[in-house]
Amino acid sequence: MSETFNKDDIESITLQAIFLRPYQEMNGIRVYPLEKESEEVVIKNMEGCQEVNDLTSLSEALADPDVKKVYIPKFASITSKGMKGVLARASLTKNIYCAFKVVL
């Protein structure tokens, strides 16, 4: 007998796996690594998640109280150094889910 999962179940299971991994933190913002394409798909489609592709959109997403989570895809025009500068100025704490390795 096969078990079916609804969207909430899939999101919950995916987040549990992500939260078990080591993360980096700066200014109250946690940066979680995404290791699988399936995680990227789930995260970027979650309610309240904003996908960003450059430092300007990252800064705007971090300042927007309606954005609850931030997703940064693998080929975004964002470097670890640039991200560090934006995070240092951020006033709201959020979780960032990043599809590439970040060194803060």
Wavefront OBJ file of the C-alpha trace (Angstrom):
o trace
v 0.000 0.000 0.000
v 1.480 3.347 -0.994
v 1.222 6.379 1.223
v 0.397 9.757 -0.251
v 1.577 13.068 1.153
v -0.047 16.446 0.848
v 1.837 19.711 0.276
v 2.085 20.487 4.003
v 3.546 17.043 4.723
v 6.153 17.414 1.999
v 7.132 20.881 3.219
v 7.392 19.667 6.806
v 9.541 16.642 5.900
v 11.807 18.783 3.705
v 12.271 21.429 6.404
v 13.047 18.766 9.007
v 15.848 17.409 6.815
v 17.237 20.903 6.153
v 17.117 21.932 9.829
v 19.189 18.891 10.829
v 22.159 20.234 8.862
v 24.721 22.734 10.068
v 23.833 26.301 9.120
v 25.525 29.669 9.278
v 24.150 32.660 11.128
v 24.757 36.375 10.921
v 22.789 39.192 12.546
v 20.058 36.716 13.573
v 19.614 35.451 10.014
v 20.191 31.756 9.446
v 21.520 30.541 6.109
v 20.645 26.916 5.400
v 22.285 24.938 2.595
v 20.099 23.093 0.116
v 21.653 19.864 -1.093
v 19.046 18.489 -3.476
v 17.089 19.927 -6.368
v 13.901 18.554 -4.799
v 14.565 20.720 -1.718
v 14.937 23.768 -3.939
v 11.588 23.067 -5.599
v 9.801 22.688 -2.265
v 11.367 25.762 -0.645
v 10.867 28.177 -3.532
v 7.192 27.183 -3.766
v 6.438 27.624 -0.065
v 4.045 30.351 0.977
v 5.856 33.520 2.025
v 9.075 32.583 0.217
v 10.767 35.080 -2.089
v 13.312 33.973 -4.701
v 16.176 36.452 -5.141
v 18.860 36.574 -7.807
v 20.979 39.586 -6.885
v 22.032 41.639 -3.866
v 19.393 44.318 -4.456
v 16.528 41.818 -4.431
v 18.089 40.080 -1.395
v 18.193 43.364 0.504
v 14.587 44.157 -0.475
v 13.373 40.689 0.551
v 15.088 40.947 3.932
v 13.443 44.331 4.553
v 9.956 43.197 3.481
v 7.883 42.042 6.479
v 5.629 39.994 4.151
v 8.564 37.827 3.063
v 9.030 35.019 5.580
v 11.713 32.973 3.802
v 14.309 33.771 1.158
v 15.454 31.328 -1.515
v 18.701 31.929 -3.411
v 19.148 29.695 -6.477
v 22.431 28.108 -7.489
v 23.233 30.546 -10.296
v 22.192 33.780 -8.576
v 24.478 36.791 -9.005
v 25.292 36.767 -5.292
v 28.670 36.093 -3.695
v 29.331 35.144 -0.094
v 31.093 38.484 0.427
v 28.172 40.456 -1.005
v 25.668 38.461 1.035
v 27.659 39.115 4.189
v 27.394 42.875 3.587
v 23.632 42.720 3.054
v 23.086 40.522 6.128
v 25.114 42.901 8.291
v 22.631 45.696 7.460
v 19.425 43.643 7.721
v 16.978 44.598 10.437
v 14.519 41.678 10.236
v 15.485 38.103 11.040
v 14.565 35.483 8.449
v 15.723 32.130 7.212
v 17.624 32.022 3.943
v 17.755 28.810 1.928
v 20.729 28.807 -0.388
v 21.429 26.412 -3.273
v 25.167 27.121 -3.220
v 27.825 27.007 -0.519
v 28.063 30.206 1.503
v 31.021 31.176 3.664
v 30.158 33.965 6.106
l 1 2 3 4 5 6 7 8 9 10 11 12 13 14 15 16 17 18 19 20 21 22 23 24 25 26 27 28 29 30 31 32 33 34 35 36 37 38 39 40 41 42 43 44 45 46 47 48 49 50 51 52 53 54 55 56 57 58 59 60 61 62 63 64 65 66 67 68 69 70 71 72 73 74 75 76 77 78 79 80 81 82 83 84 85 86 87 88 89 90 91 92 93 94 95 96 97 98 99 100 101 102 103 104
